[in-house]
Amino acid sequence: MDLRFVHLLSKDARRKIIEVMLTRRSLRELSSVLDVTPTAISKYRSGATHPSDEVISRVLGGASRDELMEISRIVFDDLYSGFTSFVEWMREKGLIDGYVVERLRRLVERIENDLEVRRSKIVVR
């Protein structure tokens, strides 16, 4: 699975992801799941340091479906904020062109198609 997006996450998003994981397990349990020390988890929570890409990838591998839903919203909001800022910068510099618009259109189309497939599966059941 391609997890390149993990590298783009802010320190704040990484901290929030750790907090999600701690809502259903103890600090010791989470440290065991993520193969880090309990001290590392405490430092992630306090903001003294942040979990690496590798640790966040382990989170994604060990999270429940409900946790993944919550984490996906944290990730989306974080990436959306950065992407919105980037698009605004491009707009201000006059750099948005047909290439950018077409790529965005294709992405939106793909998401809409995925939603349609899910809706049709719900109706059939």
BELJOPE-V560907 format. One record per residue. N is the residue number from 1. RES is the residue in one letter. SS is DSSP state (H for helix, E for strand, L for the rest). PHI is phi in whole degrees, 0 to 359 (* if undefined). Layout:
((N/RES/SS/PHI) (N/RES/SS/PHI))
This chain:
((1/M/L/*) (2/D/L/277) (3/L/L/246) (4/R/H/303) (5/F/H/299) (6/V/H/302) (7/H/H/297) (8/L/H/273) (9/L/L/287) (10/S/L/287) (11/K/H/298) (12/D/H/296) (13/A/H/297) (14/R/H/298) (15/R/H/297) (16/K/H/297) (17/I/H/296) (18/I/H/298) (19/E/H/300) (20/V/H/301) (21/M/H/294) (22/L/H/277) (23/T/L/288) (24/R/L/241) (25/R/L/209) (26/S/L/285) (27/L/H/301) (28/R/H/295) (29/E/H/299) (30/L/H/295) (31/S/H/298) (32/S/H/292) (33/V/H/299) (34/L/H/269) (35/D/L/59) (36/V/L/228) (37/T/L/281) (38/P/H/302) (39/T/H/298) (40/A/H/299) (41/I/H/300) (42/S/H/300) (43/K/H/292) (44/Y/H/298) (45/R/H/297) (46/S/H/280) (47/G/L/88) (48/A/L/296) (49/T/L/210) (50/H/L/229) (51/P/L/294) (52/S/L/289) (53/D/H/304) (54/E/H/297) (55/V/H/295) (56/I/H/297) (57/S/H/298) (58/R/H/294) (59/V/H/303) (60/L/H/297) (61/G/H/281) (62/G/H/250) (63/A/L/278) (64/S/L/285) (65/R/H/302) (66/D/H/296) (67/E/H/296) (68/L/H/299) (69/M/H/297) (70/E/H/294) (71/I/H/296) (72/S/H/298) (73/R/H/289) (74/I/H/298) (75/V/H/298) (76/F/H/301) (77/D/H/300) (78/D/H/294) (79/L/H/293) (80/Y/H/299) (81/S/H/300) (82/G/H/295) (83/F/H/293) (84/T/H/299) (85/S/H/298) (86/F/H/296) (87/V/H/296) (88/E/H/297) (89/W/H/299) (90/M/H/299) (91/R/H/298) (92/E/H/298) (93/K/H/271) (94/G/L/70) (95/L/L/260) (96/I/L/282) (97/D/L/225) (98/G/H/301) (99/Y/H/300) (100/V/H/296) (101/V/H/298) (102/E/H/296) (103/R/H/296) (104/L/H/294) (105/R/H/299) (106/R/H/297) (107/L/H/296) (108/V/H/298) (109/E/H/299) (110/R/H/297) (111/I/H/296) (112/E/H/298) (113/N/H/296) (114/D/H/298) (115/L/H/295) (116/E/H/298) (117/V/H/298) (118/R/H/296) (119/R/H/297) (120/S/H/293) (121/K/H/292) (122/I/H/292) (123/V/H/295) (124/V/H/293) (125/R/L/290))
